[in-house]
Amino acid sequence: MPTVKIDGVKIAAVPNRHFVATKVALGAHKVALSWPLLSGQRNAEMDFTVVAEERQFFEVTGTSRVSGGGAGYLTFNMGSGIAQVKADYAEKTIQECCRLKPVKEASPK
């Protein structure tokens, strides 16, 4: 499962079909996603700015599937990322699929 960090502070390791919520201060921030080495996924990060008391949503994506093969071997298509998504899409997706993963670590400032 991927680990989500904001400004270098671990927020949570997020299982499939879960979400996390945290507060951050106004200003520029970096959200980063890191996967365990054996997952085959690539880490990702992106910058975002909080300009007012607003909610922002980010979606973690990951792909792992067999893409081909031959005699005695398989090839895999692996990929991951993080993207900012619109509130209406995020709220609908969270309501239909996901459970809250409580944040146990201190929130970034």
DRENZATOR-843311 format. One line per field, with one value per residue (C-alpha): x, y, z; residue in one letter. Coordinates in pm, 1 decimal, padded with zeros to 6 digits, always signed. Example, Ala and Ser with C-alpha at 12.3 -4.5 7.8 and 13.67 -1.06 7.14 Angstrom:
REM DRENZATOR-843311
c1 c(+01230.0;+01367.0) $
c2 c(-00450.0;-00106.0) $
c3 c(+00780.0;+00714.0) $
lumdren c(A;S) $
END
This chain:
REM DRENZATOR-843311
c1 c(+00000.0;+00127.4;+00237.4;+00115.0;+00333.6;+00269.1;+00575.4;+00782.1;+00555.3;+00394.2;+00016.3;-00083.7;-00030.5;-00347.6;-00500.9;-00717.8;-01064.9;-00975.1;-00915.4;-00741.0;-00821.3;-00594.7;-00563.6;-00273.3;-00182.4;-00227.8;+00053.9;+00256.3;+00285.8;+00403.2;+00207.5;+00415.2;+00324.6;+00571.4;+00523.5;+00706.8;+01005.0;+00865.2;+00535.8;+00697.4;+00518.6;+00684.9;+00675.5;+00500.3;+00471.2;+00303.4;+00290.7;-00029.8;-00123.2;-00388.3;-00513.5;-00815.0;-01004.5;-01086.2;-01099.1;-00868.7;-00883.0;-00610.7;-00658.5;-00396.4;-00390.0;-00206.3;-00197.7;-00058.2;-00159.6;-00016.7;+00048.4;+00199.7;+00426.5;+00571.3;+00722.9;+00803.2;+00767.6;+00511.3;+00542.3;+00359.3;+00227.6;+00298.7;+00218.4;+00103.0;+00036.7;-00136.1;-00368.1;-00578.3;-00947.5;-01262.4;-01466.1;-01787.3;-01602.6;-01408.1;-01712.3;-01913.2;-01624.9;-01557.8;-01925.9;-01958.9;-01640.2;-01426.0;-01369.6;-01184.1;-00831.2;-00774.0;-00456.4;-00252.5;+00053.3;+00076.7;-00059.2;+00187.3;+00179.9) $
c2 c(+00000.0;+00349.8;+00597.9;+00956.5;+01242.3;+01614.5;+01835.4;+01531.2;+01433.1;+01089.3;+01120.3;+00754.2;+00431.0;+00404.2;+00064.5;+00013.0;+00165.7;+00402.7;+00773.7;+01003.5;+01358.0;+01614.2;+01989.9;+02195.2;+02560.1;+02821.5;+02834.7;+02607.6;+02235.1;+01910.6;+01586.6;+01274.6;+00912.6;+00632.9;+00262.8;-00034.0;-00134.0;-00476.3;-00329.8;-00234.5;+00101.7;+00438.6;+00707.8;+01032.4;+01385.3;+01711.9;+02066.8;+02235.8;+02564.3;+02634.7;+02991.1;+02992.8;+02756.3;+02515.5;+02143.8;+01990.7;+01631.8;+01408.8;+01063.5;+00791.3;+00560.4;+00234.6;-00024.0;-00373.5;-00615.0;-00880.0;-00725.1;-01018.2;-01314.3;-01613.8;-01951.3;-01939.5;-01564.6;-01289.9;-00915.4;-00667.4;-00315.8;-00120.5;+00242.8;+00480.2;+00844.0;+01112.2;+01374.3;+01659.1;+01595.8;+01807.2;+01808.4;+01669.5;+01370.7;+01308.9;+01329.4;+01090.8;+00844.5;+00851.5;+00797.8;+00504.8;+00316.6;+00416.9;+00408.6;+00666.3;+00572.8;+00779.8;+00986.7;+00887.4;+01101.9;+01474.8;+01681.2;+01901.1;+02271.0) $
c3 c(+00000.0;-00073.3;+00191.4;+00159.7;+00284.2;+00288.6;+00308.1;+00406.8;+00698.0;+00678.6;+00684.1;+00640.6;+00451.6;+00245.9;+00159.3;-00148.7;-00130.8;+00155.3;+00191.0;+00437.2;+00543.7;+00706.4;+00748.9;+00617.8;+00661.3;+00392.0;+00138.8;-00086.7;-00011.8;-00168.9;-00155.2;-00215.5;-00269.8;-00205.3;-00268.8;-00114.7;-00328.3;-00417.4;-00543.1;-00874.1;-00861.9;-00910.9;-00645.7;-00737.5;-00604.0;-00688.2;-00560.2;-00450.0;-00288.0;-00026.6;-00073.5;+00157.8;+00379.5;+00101.9;+00057.0;-00200.6;-00320.2;-00460.6;-00609.1;-00591.5;-00891.1;-00942.9;-01218.8;-01204.7;-01477.2;-01704.6;-02044.7;-02232.7;-02209.4;-02377.3;-02302.1;-01932.5;-01874.0;-01821.4;-01869.6;-01652.1;-01702.4;-01383.8;-01312.6;-01044.7;-00984.8;-00789.0;-00935.1;-00805.7;-00874.1;-00859.0;-00539.1;-00691.9;-00842.5;-00519.7;-00292.5;-00511.5;-00537.6;-00163.1;-00083.8;-00326.1;-00259.6;+00028.7;+00401.1;+00607.6;+00713.0;+01030.3;+01038.5;+01343.2;+01277.9;+01340.5;+01053.5;+00866.1;+00943.1) $
lumdren c(M;P;T;V;K;I;D;G;V;K;I;A;A;V;P;N;R;H;F;V;A;T;K;V;A;L;G;A;H;K;V;A;L;S;W;P;L;L;S;G;Q;R;N;A;E;M;D;F;T;V;V;A;E;E;R;Q;F;F;E;V;T;G;T;S;R;V;S;G;G;G;A;G;Y;L;T;F;N;M;G;S;G;I;A;Q;V;K;A;D;Y;A;E;K;T;I;Q;E;C;C;R;L;K;P;V;K;E;A;S;P;K) $
END
